[in-house]
Amino acid sequence: MVKIPLHIPPALRYRNYTLYWGGMLVSIMGSAMQMAALLWHLRLLSDQPIVVSGIGMARFLPILILAPFGGVVADHLNRRSILFLTQATMALTAAVLGLLTSLGIIQIWHIYLLSMVQAVAISFDLPARQSMVPNLVPRQVYPNAYSMQSIASNIGNILGPAVGGLVIGYVGQQYTYYFNAVSYGALILALVMMGSIPQEIKPHARGMRASLGSIKEGVQFILGRPVILSSMVLDFIATFFSSANTLLPFIAKDLLHVNEVGYGWLASGQSIGAMLLGLIISQRANLRRQGALLLGSVIIYGLATAFLGFTTTFMLAMLALILIGGADAFSAIIRNTVRQLQTPDYIRGRMTSINQIFFQGGPQLGEIEAGLMAQAFGTPFAIISGGIGCILGVVLIALRWPQLRRYDGAEDVEPVLAMAGK
């Protein structure tokens, strides 16, 4: 009998990171289940696309206002303590959603309000989570740690909506919210088991002026690096035009005529594509001409979105969503690699929080745009026009920032590593 050697990913050889990774996987699965369930729930409460898409604005406004401060907090306070508070807050809001649904008294404004509360927590949660990873593994393991984090995200975003569709169809809508509330406990338990996490915390100058000064430093850092700035703008424009997640219930229910289970699989489609792409990219040691590859992947993202608008069968819709997810994942790998290499540790939380405005703002505001277009011209037109808008945006960014188009990546590694080592 031939024994196949098992290769343990380097990041998972570190106990604290393994605890963090396992807790995060369960938490992401619960969050993805709830998000898909919320959109389906809103569609049941209203047949107006703008009402369902309005959840994007409810989630984005707190992030727009608070995310920059979330980065300052992550750089100056204990990240583990921040996560205890944010995860507990999100667990409580999920439990309230479940209770209101169980009692049969939930209304659209309840969903909007509780989503805003969760977005407030996310504004502080994401910078702390992303910035804590370098505190769990040594520098040489960073790439594998972030790769494993991407794998956890993709697995959670595949299983969450797929299982959520089954839960809604066979058990009840409210149980998707209850599961999400419990899922946050996995990361909280992991944080307890980790114990104290070593972290370099610089003295925090108190007051609003000091906080605004820290935010300004983060903004100036990004403005001084055209490749980082242009990649953020590209992310925003692409997801603004090609974001159609809130229209998936309308595609499932009104165009494809599938039930909750079919909708769950559609909601998992993009993450399936992202996972497949991740497995392919993991076999490549190095990617050259990263700027051109980034622009090309976003063009494919726009084309696949337009293709989704033309689909009339479940299988073609799944194919389009898998292509969308794969193209988006490929561009995300390049964007995240560039940003981590070019960002020193002392400002990583602020860079992440400012980036959060771009990558959360694009899809959330894009959902509003998609809802308005669907309300006026129908769901297919909204999706097709969004894909075309995405492609035009790529062309404009490539012309405005030729540095991104010519970016290769290799020339930045050594100076950035030297800077990060200071």
Secondary structure as the mmCIF struct_conf table of DSSP 4:
data_model
#
loop_
_struct_conf.conf_type_id
_struct_conf.id
_struct_conf.beg_label_comp_id
_struct_conf.beg_label_asym_id
_struct_conf.beg_label_seq_id
_struct_conf.end_label_comp_id
_struct_conf.end_label_asym_id
_struct_conf.end_label_seq_id
HELX_LH_PP_P HELX_LH_PP_P1 VAL A 2 LEU A 6
HELX_RH_3T_P HELX_RH_3T_P1 PRO A 10 ARG A 13
BEND BEND1 TYR A 14 TYR A 14
HELX_RH_AL_P HELX_RH_AL_P1 ARG A 15 LEU A 45
HELX_RH_AL_P HELX_RH_AL_P2 PRO A 49 SER A 53
TURN_TY1_P TURN_TY1_P1 GLY A 54 GLY A 54
HELX_RH_AL_P HELX_RH_AL_P3 ILE A 55 HIS A 76
BEND BEND2 LEU A 77 LEU A 77
HELX_RH_AL_P HELX_RH_AL_P4 ARG A 79 LEU A 103
TURN_TY1_P TURN_TY1_P2 GLY A 104 GLY A 104
HELX_RH_AL_P HELX_RH_AL_P5 ILE A 108 MET A 132
HELX_RH_3T_P HELX_RH_3T_P2 VAL A 133 ASN A 135
TURN_TY1_P TURN_TY1_P3 LEU A 136 LEU A 136
BEND BEND3 VAL A 137 VAL A 137
HELX_RH_3T_P HELX_RH_3T_P3 ARG A 139 VAL A 141
HELX_RH_AL_P HELX_RH_AL_P6 TYR A 142 TYR A 170
TURN_TY1_P TURN_TY1_P4 VAL A 171 VAL A 171
TURN_TY1_P TURN_TY1_P5 GLN A 173 GLN A 173
HELX_RH_AL_P HELX_RH_AL_P7 GLN A 174 MET A 194
BEND BEND4 GLY A 207 GLY A 207
HELX_RH_AL_P HELX_RH_AL_P8 MET A 208 LEU A 223
TURN_TY1_P TURN_TY1_P6 GLY A 224 GLY A 224
HELX_RH_AL_P HELX_RH_AL_P9 PRO A 226 SER A 242
HELX_RH_3T_P HELX_RH_3T_P4 ASN A 245 LEU A 247
HELX_RH_AL_P HELX_RH_AL_P10 LEU A 248 PHE A 250
HELX_RH_PI_P HELX_RH_PI_P1 ILE A 251 LEU A 255
BEND BEND5 LEU A 256 LEU A 256
HELX_RH_AL_P HELX_RH_AL_P11 GLU A 260 ILE A 281
TURN_TY1_P TURN_TY1_P7 SER A 282 GLN A 283
BEND BEND6 ALA A 285 ALA A 285
BEND BEND7 ARG A 289 ARG A 289
HELX_RH_AL_P HELX_RH_AL_P12 GLN A 290 PHE A 310
BEND BEND8 THR A 313 THR A 313
HELX_RH_AL_P HELX_RH_AL_P13 PHE A 314 GLN A 342
HELX_RH_3T_P HELX_RH_3T_P5 ASP A 345 ILE A 347
HELX_RH_AL_P HELX_RH_AL_P14 ARG A 348 PHE A 377
HELX_RH_AL_P HELX_RH_AL_P15 THR A 379 ARG A 400
HELX_RH_AL_P HELX_RH_AL_P16 PRO A 402 ARG A 406
BEND BEND9 GLY A 409 GLY A 409
HELX_RH_AL_P HELX_RH_AL_P17 ALA A 410 ALA A 420
TURN_TY1_P TURN_TY1_P8 GLY A 421 GLY A 421
#
